[in-house]
Amino acid sequence: MKKLEYTFTNDILFKLVFSRNKDLLKELVAVLLGIQYESITDFHITNPEMPPEVMGDKFCMMYFELPKVPKTISKDDKLKLWLSLFNADTEEELNQIEILEVAEMEQAIRAFRHVSATDEFRELERLRSRAKSNEASALGNARRKEREKWQGVVAEKDAEIEKLRKQLAEKG
């Protein structure tokens, strides 16, 4: 099985795909809310940009544990189709969904493949990876400095204790 380099759970990829394919996002929202697609008359994305400060590694689907999504899927269960799409991490799993010939899934997979191959996505992903690395390094340095500070405090206290022991030994 060929593993996908990126999946729909990549927050940058998710946002790029769905901000550029509002009809897919509308379909996903309708399925998640259990309402008719047509009942959504007005749909507005309030923040289509991807500012660097929000490019974390967090992606959350509040009500579903993706690893527990059933492996058997049916073209009649749109919710399981979407969840299977988000859970897919191999080309074979994407192909299983495509075989069902559900227009929204085919469109989502095409959009996913297109966006994940763009230079823009690759650059955003590179920047996020770099930011995560820089953050980890900064946290590591902060921890090291804090540890050194407290080691110094402990050494001072140990020296004070030793001085007091000597004073007690001299008096005793």
C-alpha positions as CSV (number, residue, x, y, z in Angstrom):
1,M,0.0,0.0,0.0
2,K,1.4,3.4,-1.0
3,K,1.1,5.8,1.9
4,L,-0.1,9.3,1.1
5,E,2.5,12.0,1.9
6,Y,-0.3,14.2,3.2
7,T,-3.9,13.5,4.2
8,F,-7.1,15.5,4.7
9,T,-6.2,15.8,8.4
10,N,-3.4,18.2,7.4
11,D,-4.9,21.5,8.5
12,I,-3.3,23.5,5.7
13,L,-4.4,21.1,3.0
14,F,-7.9,20.9,4.5
15,K,-8.3,24.7,4.6
16,L,-6.9,25.2,1.1
17,V,-9.1,22.5,-0.4
18,F,-12.3,23.6,1.3
19,S,-11.8,27.4,1.0
20,R,-11.3,26.9,-2.8
21,N,-14.2,24.5,-3.2
22,K,-17.0,26.1,-1.2
23,D,-19.6,23.6,-2.7
24,L,-17.6,20.8,-1.1
25,L,-17.5,22.5,2.2
26,K,-21.2,23.2,2.0
27,E,-21.8,19.5,1.3
28,L,-19.6,18.5,4.2
29,V,-21.3,20.8,6.6
30,A,-24.7,19.6,5.5
31,V,-23.7,16.0,6.0
32,L,-22.2,16.7,9.4
33,L,-25.3,18.6,10.5
34,G,-27.7,16.1,9.0
35,I,-29.5,18.7,6.9
36,Q,-30.2,19.0,3.2
37,Y,-27.6,20.6,1.1
38,E,-30.2,22.9,-0.5
39,S,-31.3,24.2,2.9
40,I,-28.0,26.0,3.2
41,T,-28.9,29.2,1.3
42,D,-26.0,31.4,2.5
43,F,-22.5,30.2,3.1
44,H,-19.6,32.5,4.0
45,I,-16.0,31.6,4.9
46,T,-14.9,34.4,7.4
47,N,-11.2,33.8,7.2
48,P,-10.0,32.2,3.9
49,E,-6.4,33.4,4.5
50,M,-3.8,31.2,6.2
51,P,-1.8,33.5,8.5
52,P,1.4,32.0,9.7
53,E,0.5,32.4,13.3
54,V,-2.4,30.0,13.0
55,M,-0.5,27.3,11.2
56,G,-0.3,24.8,14.0
57,D,-0.5,21.0,13.8
58,K,-3.9,20.8,15.3
59,F,-6.8,19.3,13.5
60,C,-9.9,18.3,15.3
61,M,-13.1,16.6,14.4
62,M,-14.9,16.9,17.7
63,Y,-17.4,14.0,17.5
64,F,-15.5,11.3,15.6
65,E,-12.5,9.2,16.3
66,L,-11.2,8.6,12.8
67,P,-9.4,5.3,13.5
68,K,-12.8,3.8,14.5
69,V,-14.5,4.7,11.2
70,P,-15.7,1.4,9.7
71,K,-13.7,0.1,6.8
72,T,-16.7,-0.9,4.8
73,I,-18.3,2.1,3.1
74,S,-21.4,2.5,1.0
75,K,-22.2,5.2,-1.5
76,D,-25.5,5.7,0.4
77,D,-23.9,6.8,3.7
78,K,-22.4,10.2,3.0
79,L,-21.2,10.7,6.6
80,K,-19.2,7.5,6.5
81,L,-17.9,8.5,3.1
82,W,-16.6,11.8,4.3
83,L,-15.1,10.2,7.5
84,S,-13.5,7.5,5.3
85,L,-12.0,10.3,3.1
86,F,-10.5,12.0,6.2
87,N,-9.2,8.7,7.5
88,A,-7.7,7.6,4.2
89,D,-3.9,7.5,4.4
90,T,-3.1,5.3,1.3
91,E,-3.8,5.7,-2.4
92,E,-5.7,2.4,-2.2
93,E,-8.2,3.9,0.3
94,L,-8.7,6.9,-1.9
95,N,-9.3,4.6,-4.8
96,Q,-11.9,2.5,-2.9
97,I,-13.8,5.7,-2.3
98,E,-13.5,6.8,-6.0
99,I,-14.7,3.4,-7.2
100,L,-18.1,4.2,-5.6
101,E,-18.5,7.1,-8.2
102,V,-20.0,9.6,-5.8
103,A,-19.6,13.0,-7.4
104,E,-18.7,14.9,-4.2
105,M,-16.1,12.3,-3.2
106,E,-14.6,12.3,-6.7
107,Q,-14.5,16.2,-6.6
108,A,-13.0,16.2,-3.1
109,I,-10.3,13.7,-4.1
110,R,-9.4,15.6,-7.3
111,A,-9.2,18.9,-5.3
112,F,-7.1,17.1,-2.6
113,R,-4.7,15.8,-5.3
114,H,-4.5,19.1,-7.0
115,V,-3.9,21.2,-3.9
116,S,-1.4,18.8,-2.4
117,A,0.7,19.0,-5.5
118,T,0.8,22.8,-5.7
119,D,3.9,24.9,-4.8
120,E,1.8,27.1,-2.6
121,F,0.8,24.1,-0.4
122,R,4.3,22.7,-0.3
123,E,5.7,26.1,0.7
124,L,3.1,26.6,3.5
125,E,3.8,23.1,4.7
126,R,7.5,23.8,4.7
127,L,7.0,27.0,6.7
128,R,4.8,25.2,9.2
129,S,7.3,22.5,9.6
130,R,10.1,25.1,10.1
131,A,7.9,27.0,12.6
132,K,7.3,23.8,14.6
133,S,11.0,23.0,14.6
134,N,11.8,26.6,15.7
135,E,9.2,26.4,18.4
136,A,10.5,23.0,19.6
137,S,14.1,24.5,19.7
138,A,13.0,27.6,21.5
139,L,11.1,25.5,24.1
140,G,14.1,23.2,24.5
141,N,16.4,26.3,25.0
142,A,13.9,27.8,27.5
143,R,13.8,24.5,29.4
144,R,17.6,24.2,29.4
145,K,18.0,27.8,30.7
146,E,15.4,27.2,33.4
147,R,17.1,23.9,34.4
148,E,20.5,25.7,34.6
149,K,18.9,28.5,36.7
150,W,17.5,26.0,39.2
151,Q,20.7,24.0,39.2
152,G,22.5,27.2,40.2
153,V,19.9,27.8,42.9
154,V,20.3,24.3,44.2
155,A,24.1,24.6,44.1
156,E,23.9,27.8,46.1
157,K,21.6,26.2,48.7
158,D,24.0,23.2,48.9
159,A,26.9,25.5,49.5
160,E,24.9,27.3,52.3
161,I,24.0,24.0,53.9
162,E,27.7,22.9,53.7
163,K,28.8,26.2,55.3
164,L,26.2,25.7,58.1
165,R,27.4,22.1,58.7
166,K,31.0,23.3,59.0
167,Q,29.9,26.0,61.5
168,L,28.0,23.5,63.5
169,A,30.9,21.1,63.5
170,E,33.3,23.8,64.7
171,K,30.9,24.7,67.5
172,G,30.2,21.2,68.5
